[in-house]
């Protein structure tokens, strides 16, 4: 679970509302709005501490939040409390929540940002609609992807800082684009906006430049794979973990202990709405990379620049002595001076490794399992001399809730167990990261 929904629901699921008689006139309602503050004023919460409360189902109550869909008993026809639902619960399909069987047949103007929580799902939905809508409507889908935080397009300046990193001049006239779009589709004005707009306008970080394409990923993009390798000591940024062109011959698994009572703290990232618990954006990850429960795999310095624009898929071969645990991955751009800035991150709870629509499956101690994590996505230019890095661990908290490693419900538990986890890499277990590379930009830099 992305824990932002707890902090977000704290202010959204309030069921206490001002009540007025059904015959109240508009004039009286306006007068009341001037006499009373009708907006809820909930007490502020220190979410950096509140989200650590166990069990997870009691976080809202412990923070003094309102009763509602998150954890309280709900009518059967609503599917029950949100925190209790499995991913394949039919209740998720009620109320218009997105799913792949939905038919959407209207023009769309999609605004996204690289450091937003929903960038991956949004791009997947955009592509899904372009494939499933009628040909005319499918051709009326346009996207803008900015290098900013959640809903922060207009905060772009001549020197757009996102977290600790400058993205350059990321300004764009969003108002002009939006009003022209509505003028065309709602007023019927023949203003030529569609002729001027690319299907996808995306900002490539690293080269700090707006680019355009008629598809996502950009047409002609090709996969590029790196394989995980080490001598069995990839722990910390000072370890021997590497990303190489071919899987190593023999397996020297990297092992670490994941203690849910001491999880890896979230440091920046693609997140929103968590109050003071997480500062979103790009941050130097070296502060975390001294932890022994983080495995670090890095390429040699690049001789030529590489534009990665599109999905990033990671397949791991893993084992554990726990019945259930998590594996996390973070994609990082390492600068020549050693600074290591995060681009995107993902996580997989092992009980769902066969699919979120499938029954839970448990791990057997010592058995090696193949798991492909939900894809990451970005547009970033790794300049010559930079290095591509991934971190692998088992927690990213409080971005995601902690797996207590027991195989229980997790949401109603207060005590966890330490999981002894391992990542395997060899020809037999080819743990791999597959990047989407736009090759024609390499020669342009």
C-alpha positions in Angstrom: 0.0 0.0 0.0 1.2 3.5 -0.8 0.9 5.2 2.5 0.1 8.6 1.0 -3.5 7.4 0.9 -3.7 7.4 4.7 -2.5 11.0 4.9 -4.7 12.0 1.9 -7.8 10.3 3.3 -7.3 12.0 6.7 -8.5 15.2 5.0 -10.8 13.6 2.4 -13.0 11.0 4.1 -14.5 13.4 6.6 -18.2 12.5 6.9 -19.2 15.4 9.1 -20.8 18.1 7.0 -22.8 21.2 7.8 -26.5 20.4 7.4 -29.2 22.7 6.0 -32.9 22.2 5.6 -33.9 20.9 2.1 -35.8 24.1 1.4 -32.9 26.4 2.1 -32.7 29.0 -0.6 -29.6 30.0 -2.5 -29.7 33.4 -0.9 -29.7 31.9 2.6 -26.8 29.5 1.7 -24.7 32.4 0.4 -25.5 34.3 3.6 -24.5 31.2 5.7 -21.2 30.9 3.8 -20.3 34.4 4.9 -21.2 33.9 8.5 -19.5 30.5 9.0 -16.3 28.8 7.9 -17.8 25.8 6.2 -14.4 24.2 5.3 -13.2 21.6 7.7 -10.2 22.6 9.8 -8.6 19.3 11.0 -5.7 19.3 13.4 -2.3 19.1 11.8 -0.6 15.7 12.1 3.1 14.9 12.2 3.0 12.3 9.5 6.7 11.5 9.8 5.8 9.9 13.1 2.1 9.0 12.6 2.7 6.7 9.6 5.0 4.5 11.8 2.2 3.4 14.0 1.3 -0.3 14.1 -1.0 -1.9 13.3 -1.5 0.0 10.0 -5.3 -0.3 10.3 -5.2 1.9 13.4 -3.1 4.7 12.0 -6.1 6.9 11.1 -7.6 6.5 14.5 -4.3 7.1 16.3 -3.9 10.3 14.4 -7.3 11.5 15.5 -8.7 11.2 11.9 -12.4 10.7 11.0 -14.1 7.4 10.5 -14.5 6.3 6.9 -13.6 3.9 4.2 -9.9 3.4 5.1 -10.2 1.1 8.2 -13.7 1.2 9.6 -16.4 -1.4 9.0 -18.3 -0.5 5.9 -21.5 -1.9 4.4 -21.0 -5.3 2.6 -22.0 -3.9 -0.7 -19.1 -1.4 -0.6 -16.5 -4.1 -0.3 -15.7 -3.4 3.3 -12.8 -1.3 4.7 -10.2 -0.4 2.1 -7.2 -1.6 4.1 -8.7 -5.1 4.4 -9.2 -5.7 0.7 -7.0 -7.9 -1.4 -5.9 -6.4 -4.8 -8.3 -8.8 -6.6 -11.4 -7.8 -4.5 -14.4 -7.1 -6.8 -15.1 -4.0 -4.7 -12.2 -2.1 -6.5 -14.3 -2.2 -9.7 -17.2 -0.3 -8.2 -17.5 3.5 -8.3 -15.6 4.0 -11.6 -12.1 3.1 -10.5 -9.9 2.6 -13.5 -9.6 -0.9 -14.9 -8.6 -2.2 -18.3 -12.1 -3.2 -19.3 -13.3 0.4 -19.2 -14.3 2.0 -22.5 -13.4 5.7 -22.7 -14.3 7.4 -25.9 -13.6 11.1 -25.5 -10.6 13.3 -26.5 -8.0 13.5 -23.8 -5.3 16.0 -22.8 -3.1 14.3 -20.2 -0.8 16.2 -17.9 1.8 14.3 -16.0 5.1 14.8 -14.2 8.2 12.6 -13.7 8.2 12.9 -10.0 4.5 12.3 -9.4 3.1 9.2 -7.8 1.0 8.2 -10.7 3.4 8.7 -13.7 3.7 5.0 -14.6 -0.1 4.2 -14.3 -1.0 7.4 -16.2 1.2 6.5 -19.1 -0.1 3.0 -19.2 -3.6 4.3 -19.2 -2.8 6.8 -22.0 -1.4 4.0 -24.2 -4.3 1.7 -23.3 -6.8 4.3 -24.4 -4.9 5.0 -27.6 -5.2 1.3 -28.4 -8.8 0.7 -27.3 -10.7 3.9 -28.3 -12.3 4.4 -31.7 -9.7 5.4 -34.3 -10.8 9.1 -34.3 -10.8 9.4 -30.5 -7.6 7.4 -30.1 -5.9 9.9 -32.4 -7.2 12.8 -30.2 -5.1 11.8 -27.1 -2.3 14.3 -26.2 0.2 14.2 -23.4 2.6 16.6 -21.6 5.1 15.2 -19.2 7.0 17.7 -17.1 10.0 17.2 -14.8 8.2 18.4 -11.7 6.4 17.2 -8.6 2.7 16.3 -8.2 0.5 19.1 -9.7 3.5 21.4 -9.9 3.6 22.3 -13.6 3.3 26.0 -13.1 6.0 26.1 -10.5 8.6 25.5 -13.2 11.0 28.5 -13.5 14.1 29.4 -15.4 15.9 27.2 -12.9 13.4 24.5 -11.9 14.6 22.8 -8.7 13.0 19.4 -8.0 14.2 18.1 -4.6 17.9 18.9 -4.7 18.5 18.8 -8.5 18.1 21.5 -11.1 16.1 20.5 -14.1 16.9 23.7 -16.0 14.3 25.9 -17.7 11.2 23.6 -17.6 8.6 26.3 -18.3 5.7 25.7 -20.6 2.6 27.8 -21.3 0.1 25.4 -19.7 -2.7 28.0 -19.6 -2.4 28.7 -23.3 -2.4 25.0 -24.2 -5.4 24.2 -21.9 -7.6 27.1 -23.0 -6.9 26.5 -26.7 -7.8 22.8 -26.2 -11.1 23.7 -24.5 -11.9 26.4 -27.1 -11.4 23.8 -29.8 -13.4 20.9 -28.3 -16.0 22.8 -26.2 -16.5 26.0 -28.3 -15.8 24.4 -31.7 -13.2 27.1 -32.5 -10.9 26.2 -35.5 -7.8 27.6 -33.8 -5.3 25.1 -35.2 -4.3 23.8 -31.7 -4.2 20.2 -32.8 -1.9 20.9 -35.8 0.6 22.6 -33.4 0.6 19.9 -30.7 2.7 16.7 -30.8 0.9 13.6 -29.4 3.5 13.4 -26.6 5.6 16.4 -25.4 8.0 15.2 -22.8 10.9 16.8 -20.9 14.2 14.8 -20.9 16.1 15.4 -17.7 19.8 15.4 -17.9 19.8 17.2 -21.2 17.0 19.5 -19.7 15.1 19.8 -22.9 11.5 19.5 -24.1 11.1 16.8 -26.8 8.2 15.5 -28.8 7.0 12.2 -30.3 3.9 10.7 -31.8 4.1 7.7 -29.5 5.2 6.7 -26.0 7.8 5.4 -25.8 9.3 7.5 -28.6 9.2 5.8 -32.0 12.3 3.8 -32.6 13.2 3.3 -29.0 15.0 0.0 -28.3 15.6 -2.1 -25.2 19.0 -2.2 -23.6 19.8 -4.7 -20.9 22.2 -4.8 -18.1 22.7 -7.8 -15.8 23.3 -7.8 -12.1 26.7 -9.1 -10.9 28.9 -9.2 -7.8 31.2 -11.3 -5.8 28.5 -11.7 -3.2 29.1 -8.4 -1.5 26.9 -5.8 -3.3 25.8 -4.3 0.1 26.2 -0.5 0.2 27.6 1.8 -2.4 31.1 0.6 -1.4 30.3 -3.0 -2.3 31.2 -4.9 -5.4 27.8 -4.8 -7.2 27.9 -4.1 -10.9 25.7 -3.8 -13.9 27.3 -5.6 -16.9 26.5 -6.6 -20.5 26.0 -10.4 -19.9 24.9 -12.5 -17.0 27.8 -13.9 -14.9 28.6 -17.6 -15.3 28.3 -18.5 -11.6 25.9 -17.4 -8.9 27.4 -15.4 -6.0 24.1 -14.2 -4.3 24.0 -11.0 -2.4 22.4 -11.4 1.0 21.0 -8.9 3.5 18.7 -8.8 6.5 15.5 -6.9 6.2 14.1 -5.8 9.6 10.7 -4.2 9.3 11.3 -2.4 12.6 14.3 -0.6 10.9 13.1 -0.1 7.3 15.0 1.8 4.6 13.7 5.4 4.9 12.2 6.9 1.8 14.5 9.6 0.4 12.8 11.8 -2.2 11.0 9.9 -4.9 7.8 9.9 -7.0 5.3 10.6 -4.3 2.8 13.1 -3.1 0.4 14.0 -0.2 2.4 12.6 2.7 2.7 15.8 4.7 6.1 16.1 6.3 6.8 12.4 6.0 8.6 12.5 2.6 10.0 15.4 0.5 9.4 14.3 -3.1 11.8 14.8 -5.9 15.4 14.0 -6.8 17.8 13.6 -3.8 21.4 12.4 -3.4 20.9 8.7 -2.4 24.3 8.3 -0.9 22.9 9.0 2.6 21.0 5.7 2.4 23.5 3.7 0.4 25.7 3.1 3.4 23.1 0.8 4.8 23.9 -2.9 4.6 20.3 -3.8 3.7 20.7 -1.9 0.4 22.3 -3.7 -2.5 23.9 -1.4 -5.1 24.7 -2.3 -8.7 26.3 0.3 -11.0 27.7 0.4 -14.5 31.1 1.6 -15.4 31.2 5.3 -16.5 29.4 5.7 -19.8 31.6 6.4 -22.8 28.7 7.7 -24.8 25.5 9.4 -23.5 22.3 7.4 -23.3 18.8 8.7 -23.4 16.5 6.5 -21.4 12.9 7.4 -22.4 10.2 4.8 -21.6 9.6 1.9 -19.3 12.3 0.3 -17.2 11.7 -3.3 -16.4 13.5 -5.2 -13.7 13.5 -9.0 -13.3 15.1 -10.5 -10.2 15.8 -14.0 -9.0 15.4 -13.9 -5.2 15.1 -16.1 -2.2 14.2 -15.6 1.5 13.8 -17.5 4.7 10.5 -15.7 5.2 7.0 -16.8 4.1 6.5 -13.4 2.5 8.6 -10.3 2.0 9.0 -7.4 -0.3 11.7 -6.4 -2.9 12.3 -2.8 -3.9 14.2 -1.3 -6.8 15.3 2.3 -7.4 16.8 3.7 -10.7 19.6 6.2 -10.1 21.7 8.6 -12.2 25.2 8.7 -10.8 27.2 11.9 -11.6 31.0 11.9 -12.1 31.4 13.5 -8.7 29.5 10.6 -7.0 26.2 12.3 -6.4 23.4 9.7 -7.0 20.0 11.1 -7.9 16.9 8.9 -7.9 14.7 8.8 -11.1 11.9 6.2 -10.2 11.2 3.4 -7.9 9.1 0.2 -7.7 8.2 -2.5 -5.2 6.9 -6.1 -5.3 5.2 -8.0 -2.5 6.2 -11.6 -3.1 2.7 -13.0 -2.2 1.4 -11.2 -5.3 4.3 -12.3 -7.7 1.9 -14.4 -9.8 -0.3 -11.4 -10.4 -2.5 -9.1 -8.4 -5.6 -10.9 -9.7 -4.3 -14.3 -8.5 -4.5 -16.0 -5.1 -1.6 -15.3 -2.7 1.4 -17.5 -3.0 4.0 -18.1 -0.3 7.8 -18.5 -0.4 9.7 -21.6 0.7 12.9 -21.0 2.6 15.9 -21.1 0.3 13.9 -21.6 -2.9 14.8 -19.2 -5.7 11.9 -17.3 -7.4 11.8 -15.2 -10.5 9.9 -12.0 -10.1 9.4 -9.2 -12.6 8.5 -5.9 -10.8 6.0 -3.4 -12.0 7.8 -1.2 -14.5 9.4 2.1 -13.7 9.4 4.9 -16.3 11.3 8.1 -17.0 13.0 10.3 -19.6 16.6 10.9 -18.5 19.8 11.5 -20.4 22.8 9.8 -18.8 25.6 12.0 -20.0 29.1 10.6 -20.8 30.9 9.9 -17.6 27.7 9.3 -15.7 26.8 5.8 -14.5 23.5 3.9 -14.3 22.7 2.4 -10.9 20.0 0.5 -9.3 19.4 -0.1 -5.6 17.7 -3.3 -4.4 16.3 -3.7 -1.0 13.1 -4.8 0.8 11.6 -1.6 2.1 11.0 2.0 1.1 9.2 3.5 4.1 6.9 5.4 4.4 6.4 5.6 0.7 5.1 2.0 0.9 3.9 0.1 4.0 6.3 -2.3 5.6 6.0 -6.0 5.0 6.2 -7.5 8.4 7.4 -10.8 6.8 5.0 -13.0 8.7 2.7 -14.1 5.9 -0.2 -12.7 7.9 -2.6 -9.9 6.9 0.1 -7.4 7.7 -2.5 -4.5 8.2 -3.6 -5.9 11.6 -0.2 -6.9 12.9 2.1 -5.1 15.3 5.2 -7.3 15.3 7.3 -8.3 12.5 10.1 -10.8 11.9 13.5 -10.3 10.3 13.7 -11.7 6.8 17.0 -12.9 5.4 16.8 -12.2 1.8 19.0 -12.8 -1.2 19.4 -11.7 -4.8 20.8 -14.3 -7.2 22.6 -13.5 -10.5 24.1 -15.9 -13.0 23.3 -17.5 -16.3 20.9 -19.8 -14.4 19.4 -16.7 -12.6 19.8 -13.8 -15.0 18.7 -10.9 -12.8 18.3 -8.0 -15.3 17.3 -4.4 -15.8 15.9 -3.6 -19.2 16.0 0.1 -20.2 14.2 1.7 -23.1 16.8 3.7 -25.0 16.3 6.3 -27.7 19.5 5.7 -29.7 19.2 8.6 -32.2 19.9 11.1 -29.5 23.2 9.6 -28.5 24.9 11.0 -31.6 23.2 14.4 -31.1 24.8 15.1 -27.7 
